Amino acid sequence: MKIMDINKVAKAAWITLIIALVCAWAPSKAYSKNQPSGGVEYYSWTLGYEPDETVIYSEPTKGKPLKLDCFLPEGHQPTDQRACVVFFFGGGWMGGSTEQFYGYSQYFASRGLVAIAAQYRTQKSHKAKPRDCVEDGKTAIRYIRTHAKELGVDPNKIVVGGGSAGGHVAAATAMCPKIDATPESTFSCLPNALMLFNPVYDNGPGGYGHSRVKDYWEAISPMHNIVAGLPPTIVFFGDKDKHATVETINTFQKKMEDAGNPCETHIFEDQGHGFFHISKGGRAMFEDVLVKADAFLVKNGYLNGDDTVLEWTSETIAKLPETNP
């Protein structure tokens, strides 16, 4: 019996150790502060914020309904007609979470926009293919336009953005007309401006995810569908990104210019994929990207006045708990 008791104790100790290691490895969730590393301040991407309201915009035949996490300006009313920014998360069309853009959404809501972090089907959540992701992106924009009066949104001022695969989805809503679940809709899915964060918008041979879209890559690759009349676009990219190259980004910029489309590209030195998230690139990089994004929206008539990035970030971080909840 004593030997059995010792074995049980040893087994319990191992289980406790494994649980502790798993908890230590798991990324910080929700709103906790993370310890600075190498002089860079990192924080979890929600920055402690939650949406003011959540709206279901689509109910697929299989899987859970799709939501819009809405962040509203202070005192917002449905009778308002505010500019709107919509963000699509990254995750290689495989997975991801709307939480990725909670921080960005809350900042732009504080500046007077209705900001929405939009969900779309992924391979993990709905066994979706890349074309399904794009179809959902277009459905989300159409829903916002259809319900603009209820959401307090100006249907002619909808900015669409996203990171990585979400950047692809955002770009495709403007550039890929052949991928569309409801092309007969009387409401347009075309954004009025684009904000693309390390987007994977070249899906041709040798491009990102080509093997997964090889049967229809010409229809779904934004790089290969650039025409005149596309909305003003801003692109953020790190030169150490492993999912695309600086050459690809510069080619996109040139194609946009040649077609007469306003496009500005910002390439950040020594930054990898996802650098624009405060959880990956750190506070200073997050602030730099936000300042440039804010200026882009001011220039194109979606915001007024000077940005409040530094003040907002300082106030936000000061409110965060010191340790994981």
Backbone hydrogen bonds, N-H to C=O, Kabsch-Sander energy under -0.5 kcal/mol:
donor,donor_aa,acceptor,acceptor_aa,energy
5,D,1,M,-2.5
6,I,2,K,-2.4
7,N,3,I,-2.4
8,K,4,M,-2.3
9,V,5,D,-2.4
10,A,6,I,-2.7
11,K,7,N,-2.8
12,A,8,K,-2.6
13,A,9,V,-2.3
14,W,10,A,-2.3
15,I,11,K,-2.3
16,T,12,A,-2.5
17,L,13,A,-2.4
18,I,14,W,-2.6
19,I,15,I,-2.5
20,A,16,T,-2.2
21,L,17,L,-2.4
22,V,18,I,-2.5
23,C,19,I,-2.4
24,A,20,A,-2.1
25,W,21,L,-2.1
26,A,22,V,-2.3
32,S,29,K,-1.1
33,K,321,P,-1.2
34,N,42,Y,-1.1
37,S,40,V,-2.5
40,V,37,S,-1.7
42,Y,40,V,-0.6
43,Y,278,I,-1.0
44,S,32,S,-1.2
46,T,30,A,-0.6
47,L,30,A,-0.5
47,L,44,S,-1.4
48,G,30,A,-0.6
49,Y,46,T,-2.0
52,D,70,C,-2.1
53,E,70,C,-1.6
55,V,68,L,-2.3
57,Y,55,V,-0.6
57,Y,66,L,-2.2
58,S,66,L,-1.2
66,L,58,S,-3.1
68,L,55,V,-2.7
69,D,117,A,-2.6
70,C,53,E,-3.1
70,C,68,L,-0.8
71,F,115,A,-3.4
76,H,73,P,-1.9
80,D,77,Q,-2.2
82,R,152,G,-2.3
84,C,157,K,-2.9
85,V,114,V,-2.3
86,V,159,V,-2.8
87,F,116,I,-3.1
88,F,161,G,-1.7
89,F,118,A,-0.7
94,M,91,G,-1.9
95,G,91,G,-1.2
100,Q,97,S,-1.6
101,F,98,T,-1.7
102,Y,99,E,-1.8
103,G,45,W,-1.2
105,S,101,F,-2.4
106,Q,102,Y,-2.6
107,Y,103,G,-2.1
108,F,104,Y,-2.3
109,A,105,S,-2.1
110,S,106,Q,-2.1
111,R,107,Y,-0.9
112,G,109,A,-1.5
113,L,108,F,-2.5
114,V,83,A,-2.3
115,A,71,F,-2.5
115,A,113,L,-0.7
116,I,85,V,-2.9
117,A,69,D,-2.7
118,A,87,F,-2.7
118,A,116,I,-0.7
119,Q,67,K,-2.5
123,Q,93,W,-2.0
124,K,94,M,-2.8
126,H,122,T,-2.6
127,K,123,Q,-1.3
128,A,122,T,-1.9
132,D,129,K,-1.2
133,C,129,K,-1.4
134,V,130,P,-1.9
135,E,131,R,-2.4
136,D,132,D,-2.4
137,G,133,C,-2.0
138,K,134,V,-2.1
139,T,135,E,-2.2
140,A,136,D,-2.6
141,I,137,G,-1.8
142,R,138,K,-2.3
143,Y,139,T,-2.3
144,I,140,A,-2.2
145,R,141,I,-2.3
146,T,142,R,-2.9
147,H,143,Y,-2.4
148,A,145,R,-1.3
151,L,147,H,-2.2
152,G,148,A,-1.2
153,V,148,A,-2.6
154,D,82,R,-3.1
157,K,154,D,-2.1
159,V,84,C,-3.4
159,V,157,K,-0.6
160,V,193,A,-2.6
161,G,86,V,-3.6
162,G,195,M,-1.5
163,G,88,F,-1.7
164,S,197,F,-2.5
166,G,163,G,-2.5
168,H,164,S,-1.8
169,V,165,A,-2.4
170,A,166,G,-2.4
171,A,167,G,-2.6
172,A,168,H,-2.8
173,T,169,V,-1.5
174,A,170,A,-0.6
174,A,171,A,-1.1
175,M,171,A,-1.8
176,C,172,A,-2.1
179,I,176,C,-1.3
180,D,178,K,-0.9
185,S,182,T,-1.9
192,N,158,I,-3.1
193,A,158,I,-0.9
194,L,232,P,-2.7
195,M,160,V,-2.0
196,L,234,I,-3.1
197,F,162,G,-2.8
197,F,195,M,-0.5
198,N,196,L,-0.6
198,N,236,F,-3.5
200,V,164,S,-1.3
201,Y,199,P,-0.9
203,N,201,Y,-0.6
207,G,204,G,-3.0
208,Y,202,D,-1.8
210,H,207,G,-1.3
212,R,209,G,-1.3
213,V,209,G,-0.7
213,V,210,H,-1.2
214,K,210,H,-0.7
216,Y,213,V,-2.1
217,W,213,V,-0.6
219,A,216,Y,-1.2
220,I,216,Y,-1.2
221,S,217,W,-1.7
223,M,201,Y,-2.7
224,H,221,S,-1.4
225,N,222,P,-2.0
226,I,223,M,-0.5
227,V,225,N,-0.5
230,L,227,V,-0.7
233,T,262,P,-1.9
234,I,194,L,-1.9
235,V,264,E,-2.5
236,F,196,L,-2.7
237,F,266,H,-2.3
239,D,268,F,-2.4
240,K,271,Q,-2.8
241,D,238,G,-1.9
249,I,245,T,-1.9
250,N,246,V,-2.8
251,T,247,E,-2.4
252,F,248,T,-2.2
253,Q,249,I,-2.2
254,K,250,N,-2.4
255,K,251,T,-2.5
256,M,252,F,-2.4
257,E,253,Q,-2.4
258,D,254,K,-3.1
259,A,255,K,-1.5
260,G,257,E,-1.6
261,N,256,M,-2.9
264,E,233,T,-2.3
266,H,235,V,-3.0
267,I,265,T,-0.5
268,F,237,F,-3.2
268,F,266,H,-0.5
269,E,267,I,-0.5
271,Q,268,F,-1.0
275,F,272,G,-1.5
277,H,274,G,-1.9
280,K,277,H,-1.6
281,G,277,H,-2.9
282,G,277,H,-0.8
283,R,41,E,-2.5
286,F,282,G,-2.1
287,E,283,R,-2.7
288,D,284,A,-2.2
289,V,285,M,-2.5
290,L,286,F,-2.3
291,V,287,E,-2.5
292,K,288,D,-1.9
293,A,289,V,-2.6
294,D,290,L,-2.8
295,A,291,V,-2.3
296,F,292,K,-2.0
297,L,293,A,-2.0
298,V,294,D,-2.3
299,K,295,A,-2.7
300,N,296,F,-1.5
301,G,298,V,-1.6
302,Y,297,L,-3.2
303,L,297,L,-1.1
312,W,308,T,-2.9
313,T,309,V,-2.9
314,S,310,L,-2.1
315,E,311,E,-2.4
316,T,312,W,-2.5
317,I,313,T,-2.8
318,A,314,S,-2.0
319,K,315,E,-0.9
319,K,316,T,-0.8
320,L,317,I,-1.1
